[in-house]
Amino acid sequence: MEMDLVPIWVLLLVTILIVMLGSEVGYRLGAVAHRRSKREKESPVSAITAATMGLLAFMLAFTFSIVANRFDTRKELVREEANAARDVYLRSIILPEPQRTQTAQLLKQYLDLRVSAVRSGAAARQVHSKMENLLEQSRQLQKQMWDVAAGYARQNMNSEVTALYLESLNELFNYHAERVTVGWQTRIPLGIWAVLYALVALGMMEVGYQMAIAGSKRSWSSLVLALSFSIVIFLIAALDRPHSGYITISMQPLADVQMQIA
């Protein structure tokens, strides 16, 4: 979770700085090597540069695949949680009073928390503390809903209605746990970020070195290259942080259940 404390716009600026600085360092090293010796040819350097950039492209694709798959999983879990919440509500209708009204009220509060948890947009530290608070409130509401169901179950031990209701309630809690794990607790490991930025720096140094060996002057295309890599890494970071507010998942399935309860 350490990377979550670094704002995404800071990562964007750091990436641009690393790309530009790496290219400049490589260019100066190449210029020195080119002045001292004419034996170093452009062709071998081009091959090494191509291999390094290919490895960087593979690492970017690998990292993007991780966050893209997790993004799809989060969307699917929202739909599954909404279906589970709808089952809980529909099965609670056949419960007697006061359990029916208590369950509807608790479920509505629970869905309000689930939707607001995704829409929380604030500074990194504030989001972290707010999410912990929302998750704790969700656990408390889960306990209250389970206590209501358990109280009714003790009075109707052999009821099929009770069994179905407890099953749907347990399924709702399981989807909640999966969403917390996938959406909040799972992140790209720091080791992958370290390797990714190391390859960015080395790859840009190779590009600058090749330009100097070829006798070329500095080009504005280096800035375009810096922005291109920075935008891709920005996208990866935004997908990796579902609560950053840059790329969000629609909560419409849960909102539909809220409307149905209301």
C-alpha beads as a LAMMPS data file, in Angstrom:
LAMMPS data file: protein, C-alpha beads

262 atoms
261 bonds

1 atom types
1 bond types

-500.0 500.0 xlo xhi
-500.0 500.0 ylo yhi
-500.0 500.0 zlo zhi

Masses

1 110.0

Atoms # bond

1 1 1 0.000 0.000 0.000
2 1 1 3.049 2.269 0.117
3 1 1 2.652 3.299 -3.516
4 1 1 -0.886 4.483 -2.749
5 1 1 0.579 7.287 -0.659
6 1 1 2.226 8.748 -3.780
7 1 1 -0.297 10.792 -5.837
8 1 1 -0.685 9.623 -9.424
9 1 1 0.154 13.056 -10.823
10 1 1 3.463 12.836 -8.947
11 1 1 4.153 9.487 -10.646
12 1 1 3.452 11.151 -13.997
13 1 1 5.950 13.955 -13.336
14 1 1 8.553 11.535 -11.946
15 1 1 8.238 9.331 -15.030
16 1 1 8.711 12.286 -17.385
17 1 1 11.736 13.393 -15.357
18 1 1 13.278 9.901 -15.401
19 1 1 12.777 9.560 -19.163
20 1 1 14.252 12.978 -19.961
21 1 1 17.104 12.632 -17.489
22 1 1 17.939 9.113 -18.681
23 1 1 18.004 10.248 -22.296
24 1 1 20.253 13.217 -21.460
25 1 1 22.678 11.117 -19.405
26 1 1 22.873 8.529 -22.182
27 1 1 23.445 11.221 -24.793
28 1 1 26.309 12.767 -22.856
29 1 1 27.947 9.395 -22.244
30 1 1 27.598 8.576 -25.930
31 1 1 29.062 11.938 -26.950
32 1 1 32.108 11.350 -24.741
33 1 1 32.565 7.817 -26.100
34 1 1 32.155 9.065 -29.679
35 1 1 34.829 11.749 -29.233
36 1 1 37.326 9.385 -27.635
37 1 1 36.970 6.526 -30.097
38 1 1 35.577 6.163 -33.586
39 1 1 35.557 2.368 -33.359
40 1 1 32.221 2.059 -31.597
41 1 1 29.697 1.642 -34.389
42 1 1 26.023 2.499 -34.411
43 1 1 24.792 -0.956 -35.482
44 1 1 25.728 -2.884 -32.308
45 1 1 24.414 -0.048 -30.147
46 1 1 21.142 -0.073 -32.120
47 1 1 20.753 -3.799 -31.523
48 1 1 21.288 -3.388 -27.774
49 1 1 18.882 -0.450 -27.681
50 1 1 16.231 -2.434 -29.552
51 1 1 16.617 -5.357 -27.128
52 1 1 16.313 -3.076 -24.091
53 1 1 13.270 -1.266 -25.470
54 1 1 11.687 -4.593 -26.381
55 1 1 12.163 -5.796 -22.817
56 1 1 10.645 -2.545 -21.541
57 1 1 7.652 -2.960 -23.882
58 1 1 7.166 -6.515 -22.607
59 1 1 7.285 -5.320 -18.987
60 1 1 4.744 -2.573 -19.702
61 1 1 2.429 -5.049 -21.437
62 1 1 2.815 -7.534 -18.575
63 1 1 2.025 -4.918 -15.926
64 1 1 -0.897 -3.514 -17.911
65 1 1 -2.303 -7.023 -18.319
66 1 1 -2.304 -7.458 -14.527
67 1 1 -4.278 -4.286 -13.824
68 1 1 -6.610 -4.727 -16.820
69 1 1 -7.584 -8.238 -15.709
70 1 1 -8.149 -7.021 -12.178
71 1 1 -10.291 -4.155 -13.498
72 1 1 -12.511 -6.650 -15.345
73 1 1 -12.725 -8.769 -12.192
74 1 1 -13.853 -5.755 -10.155
75 1 1 -16.616 -5.000 -12.674
76 1 1 -17.809 -8.590 -12.515
77 1 1 -17.781 -8.578 -8.722
78 1 1 -19.954 -5.436 -8.656
79 1 1 -22.581 -7.236 -10.753
80 1 1 -22.354 -10.360 -8.616
81 1 1 -22.637 -8.372 -5.384
82 1 1 -25.666 -6.516 -6.745
83 1 1 -27.336 -9.823 -7.647
84 1 1 -26.568 -11.197 -4.191
85 1 1 -27.987 -8.059 -2.534
86 1 1 -31.143 -8.362 -4.650
87 1 1 -31.541 -11.992 -3.546
88 1 1 -31.181 -10.956 0.087
89 1 1 -33.845 -8.288 -0.311
90 1 1 -36.321 -10.486 -2.206
91 1 1 -35.960 -13.358 0.251
92 1 1 -36.240 -11.006 3.221
93 1 1 -39.703 -9.947 1.997
94 1 1 -41.148 -13.289 3.090
95 1 1 -39.732 -12.875 6.595
96 1 1 -42.188 -11.806 9.301
97 1 1 -42.089 -8.457 11.041
98 1 1 -39.985 -6.949 12.538
99 1 1 -37.213 -8.896 10.757
100 1 1 -38.433 -7.829 7.312
101 1 1 -38.273 -4.097 8.036
102 1 1 -35.003 -4.394 9.969
103 1 1 -33.351 -6.268 7.116
104 1 1 -34.507 -3.741 4.485
105 1 1 -33.180 -0.822 6.525
106 1 1 -29.836 -2.490 7.244
107 1 1 -29.427 -3.601 3.629
108 1 1 -30.113 -0.086 2.370
109 1 1 -27.483 1.356 4.730
110 1 1 -25.082 -1.366 3.646
111 1 1 -25.517 -0.585 -0.063
112 1 1 -25.101 3.136 0.623
113 1 1 -21.727 2.379 2.194
114 1 1 -20.657 0.101 -0.657
115 1 1 -21.426 2.757 -3.271
116 1 1 -19.811 5.606 -1.312
117 1 1 -16.699 3.487 -0.761
118 1 1 -15.964 3.525 -4.491
119 1 1 -16.899 7.178 -5.005
120 1 1 -14.573 8.449 -2.276
121 1 1 -12.162 10.819 -3.998
122 1 1 -9.620 12.586 -1.802
123 1 1 -5.944 12.742 -0.998
124 1 1 -4.130 9.419 -0.709
125 1 1 -3.908 9.381 3.092
126 1 1 -7.500 10.600 3.456
127 1 1 -8.782 7.909 1.089
128 1 1 -6.943 5.234 3.065
129 1 1 -8.386 6.305 6.416
130 1 1 -11.859 6.836 4.948
131 1 1 -11.860 3.393 3.346
132 1 1 -10.826 1.728 6.596
133 1 1 -13.674 3.523 8.340
134 1 1 -16.208 2.502 5.661
135 1 1 -15.068 -1.107 5.768
136 1 1 -15.459 -1.168 9.538
137 1 1 -18.996 0.220 9.200
138 1 1 -19.729 -2.441 6.577
139 1 1 -18.569 -5.169 8.937
140 1 1 -20.791 -3.785 11.687
141 1 1 -23.828 -3.780 9.360
142 1 1 -23.009 -7.326 8.282
143 1 1 -22.998 -8.393 11.921
144 1 1 -26.343 -6.698 12.544
145 1 1 -27.947 -8.335 9.495
146 1 1 -26.586 -11.719 10.550
147 1 1 -27.857 -11.221 14.114
148 1 1 -31.354 -10.495 12.762
149 1 1 -31.229 -13.601 10.564
150 1 1 -29.789 -15.759 13.341
151 1 1 -32.491 -14.618 15.772
152 1 1 -35.184 -15.642 13.306
153 1 1 -33.392 -18.909 12.500
154 1 1 -33.339 -19.951 16.157
155 1 1 -37.120 -19.663 16.187
156 1 1 -37.543 -21.549 12.888
157 1 1 -34.750 -24.116 12.768
158 1 1 -36.363 -26.341 10.103
159 1 1 -37.656 -23.590 7.816
160 1 1 -36.551 -23.682 4.169
161 1 1 -37.119 -19.923 4.007
162 1 1 -34.578 -19.459 6.761
163 1 1 -32.036 -21.651 4.983
164 1 1 -32.454 -19.790 1.691
165 1 1 -32.192 -16.410 3.377
166 1 1 -29.059 -17.350 5.316
167 1 1 -27.517 -18.722 2.113
168 1 1 -28.128 -15.472 0.204
169 1 1 -26.822 -13.407 3.115
170 1 1 -23.665 -15.507 3.313
171 1 1 -23.177 -15.130 -0.454
172 1 1 -23.465 -11.338 -0.159
173 1 1 -20.789 -11.275 2.534
174 1 1 -18.501 -13.467 0.417
175 1 1 -18.719 -11.066 -2.539
176 1 1 -17.977 -8.189 -0.189
177 1 1 -14.813 -9.958 0.968
178 1 1 -13.751 -10.618 -2.642
179 1 1 -14.284 -6.976 -3.635
180 1 1 -12.228 -5.795 -0.662
181 1 1 -9.418 -8.208 -1.538
182 1 1 -9.335 -7.478 -5.275
183 1 1 -10.169 -3.787 -5.211
184 1 1 -8.540 -2.520 -2.044
185 1 1 -5.896 -4.918 -0.739
186 1 1 -4.367 -6.188 -3.989
187 1 1 -1.803 -3.945 -5.684
188 1 1 1.084 -4.229 -8.130
189 1 1 4.077 -5.332 -6.009
190 1 1 6.755 -2.734 -5.340
191 1 1 9.293 -5.045 -6.979
192 1 1 7.486 -4.807 -10.319
193 1 1 7.361 -0.992 -10.051
194 1 1 11.098 -0.934 -9.287
195 1 1 11.947 -3.149 -12.283
196 1 1 9.639 -1.118 -14.536
197 1 1 11.238 2.208 -13.657
198 1 1 14.738 0.722 -13.866
199 1 1 14.018 -0.477 -17.410
200 1 1 12.577 2.934 -18.315
201 1 1 15.744 4.671 -17.116
202 1 1 18.095 2.173 -18.812
203 1 1 16.091 2.158 -22.031
204 1 1 16.150 5.940 -22.285
205 1 1 19.866 5.974 -21.588
206 1 1 20.339 3.549 -24.462
207 1 1 18.281 5.763 -26.770
208 1 1 20.299 8.860 -25.856
209 1 1 23.571 6.923 -26.186
210 1 1 22.622 5.701 -29.667
211 1 1 21.723 9.244 -30.789
212 1 1 25.148 10.495 -29.701
213 1 1 27.019 7.599 -31.329
214 1 1 25.166 8.266 -34.584
215 1 1 26.268 11.889 -34.419
216 1 1 22.710 13.169 -34.172
217 1 1 21.716 16.292 -32.292
218 1 1 19.160 16.310 -29.470
219 1 1 15.632 16.030 -30.793
220 1 1 12.248 17.178 -29.532
221 1 1 11.072 13.638 -30.221
222 1 1 12.631 12.728 -26.860
223 1 1 9.884 14.759 -25.190
224 1 1 7.235 12.881 -27.194
225 1 1 8.805 9.595 -26.091
226 1 1 8.818 10.760 -22.480
227 1 1 5.145 11.692 -22.614
228 1 1 4.222 8.404 -24.295
229 1 1 5.842 6.244 -21.599
230 1 1 4.529 8.507 -18.860
231 1 1 0.933 8.258 -20.091
232 1 1 1.105 4.452 -20.195
233 1 1 2.505 4.273 -16.650
234 1 1 -0.117 6.810 -15.536
235 1 1 -2.825 4.546 -16.955
236 1 1 -1.367 1.506 -15.172
237 1 1 -1.285 3.387 -11.858
238 1 1 -4.858 4.648 -12.315
239 1 1 -6.139 1.128 -13.016
240 1 1 -4.187 -0.191 -10.045
241 1 1 -5.935 2.282 -7.710
242 1 1 -9.703 1.984 -8.051
243 1 1 -10.251 4.758 -5.485
244 1 1 -8.059 7.351 -7.204
245 1 1 -11.052 8.756 -9.084
246 1 1 -9.351 8.708 -12.506
247 1 1 -10.805 5.412 -13.770
248 1 1 -13.890 4.217 -11.914
249 1 1 -16.320 1.328 -12.207
250 1 1 -20.028 2.017 -12.607
251 1 1 -22.018 1.369 -9.440
252 1 1 -25.297 1.303 -11.392
253 1 1 -26.054 -2.372 -10.552
254 1 1 -25.906 -1.552 -6.822
255 1 1 -27.812 1.693 -7.391
256 1 1 -30.592 -0.289 -9.096
257 1 1 -30.912 -2.477 -6.010
258 1 1 -31.011 0.657 -3.857
259 1 1 -33.911 1.977 -5.926
260 1 1 -35.693 -1.362 -5.676
261 1 1 -35.441 -1.305 -1.878
262 1 1 -36.509 2.345 -1.694

Bonds

1 1 1 2
2 1 2 3
3 1 3 4
4 1 4 5
5 1 5 6
6 1 6 7
7 1 7 8
8 1 8 9
9 1 9 10
10 1 10 11
11 1 11 12
12 1 12 13
13 1 13 14
14 1 14 15
15 1 15 16
16 1 16 17
17 1 17 18
18 1 18 19
19 1 19 20
20 1 20 21
21 1 21 22
22 1 22 23
23 1 23 24
24 1 24 25
25 1 25 26
26 1 26 27
27 1 27 28
28 1 28 29
29 1 29 30
30 1 30 31
31 1 31 32
32 1 32 33
33 1 33 34
34 1 34 35
35 1 35 36
36 1 36 37
37 1 37 38
38 1 38 39
39 1 39 40
40 1 40 41
41 1 41 42
42 1 42 43
43 1 43 44
44 1 44 45
45 1 45 46
46 1 46 47
47 1 47 48
48 1 48 49
49 1 49 50
50 1 50 51
51 1 51 52
52 1 52 53
53 1 53 54
54 1 54 55
55 1 55 56
56 1 56 57
57 1 57 58
58 1 58 59
59 1 59 60
60 1 60 61
61 1 61 62
62 1 62 63
63 1 63 64
64 1 64 65
65 1 65 66
66 1 66 67
67 1 67 68
68 1 68 69
69 1 69 70
70 1 70 71
71 1 71 72
72 1 72 73
73 1 73 74
74 1 74 75
75 1 75 76
76 1 76 77
77 1 77 78
78 1 78 79
79 1 79 80
80 1 80 81
81 1 81 82
82 1 82 83
83 1 83 84
84 1 84 85
85 1 85 86
86 1 86 87
87 1 87 88
88 1 88 89
89 1 89 90
90 1 90 91
91 1 91 92
92 1 92 93
93 1 93 94
94 1 94 95
95 1 95 96
96 1 96 97
97 1 97 98
98 1 98 99
99 1 99 100
100 1 100 101
101 1 101 102
102 1 102 103
103 1 103 104
104 1 104 105
105 1 105 106
106 1 106 107
107 1 107 108
108 1 108 109
109 1 109 110
110 1 110 111
111 1 111 112
112 1 112 113
113 1 113 114
114 1 114 115
115 1 115 116
116 1 116 117
117 1 117 118
118 1 118 119
119 1 119 120
120 1 120 121
121 1 121 122
122 1 122 123
123 1 123 124
124 1 124 125
125 1 125 126
126 1 126 127
127 1 127 128
128 1 128 129
129 1 129 130
130 1 130 131
131 1 131 132
132 1 132 133
133 1 133 134
134 1 134 135
135 1 135 136
136 1 136 137
137 1 137 138
138 1 138 139
139 1 139 140
140 1 140 141
141 1 141 142
142 1 142 143
143 1 143 144
144 1 144 145
145 1 145 146
146 1 146 147
147 1 147 148
148 1 148 149
149 1 149 150
150 1 150 151
151 1 151 152
152 1 152 153
153 1 153 154
154 1 154 155
155 1 155 156
156 1 156 157
157 1 157 158
158 1 158 159
159 1 159 160
160 1 160 161
161 1 161 162
162 1 162 163
163 1 163 164
164 1 164 165
165 1 165 166
166 1 166 167
167 1 167 168
168 1 168 169
169 1 169 170
170 1 170 171
171 1 171 172
172 1 172 173
173 1 173 174
174 1 174 175
175 1 175 176
176 1 176 177
177 1 177 178
178 1 178 179
179 1 179 180
180 1 180 181
181 1 181 182
182 1 182 183
183 1 183 184
184 1 184 185
185 1 185 186
186 1 186 187
187 1 187 188
188 1 188 189
189 1 189 190
190 1 190 191
191 1 191 192
192 1 192 193
193 1 193 194
194 1 194 195
195 1 195 196
196 1 196 197
197 1 197 198
198 1 198 199
199 1 199 200
200 1 200 201
201 1 201 202
202 1 202 203
203 1 203 204
204 1 204 205
205 1 205 206
206 1 206 207
207 1 207 208
208 1 208 209
209 1 209 210
210 1 210 211
211 1 211 212
212 1 212 213
213 1 213 214
214 1 214 215
215 1 215 216
216 1 216 217
217 1 217 218
218 1 218 219
219 1 219 220
220 1 220 221
221 1 221 222
222 1 222 223
223 1 223 224
224 1 224 225
225 1 225 226
226 1 226 227
227 1 227 228
228 1 228 229
229 1 229 230
230 1 230 231
231 1 231 232
232 1 232 233
233 1 233 234
234 1 234 235
235 1 235 236
236 1 236 237
237 1 237 238
238 1 238 239
239 1 239 240
240 1 240 241
241 1 241 242
242 1 242 243
243 1 243 244
244 1 244 245
245 1 245 246
246 1 246 247
247 1 247 248
248 1 248 249
249 1 249 250
250 1 250 251
251 1 251 252
252 1 252 253
253 1 253 254
254 1 254 255
255 1 255 256
256 1 256 257
257 1 257 258
258 1 258 259
259 1 259 260
260 1 260 261
261 1 261 262
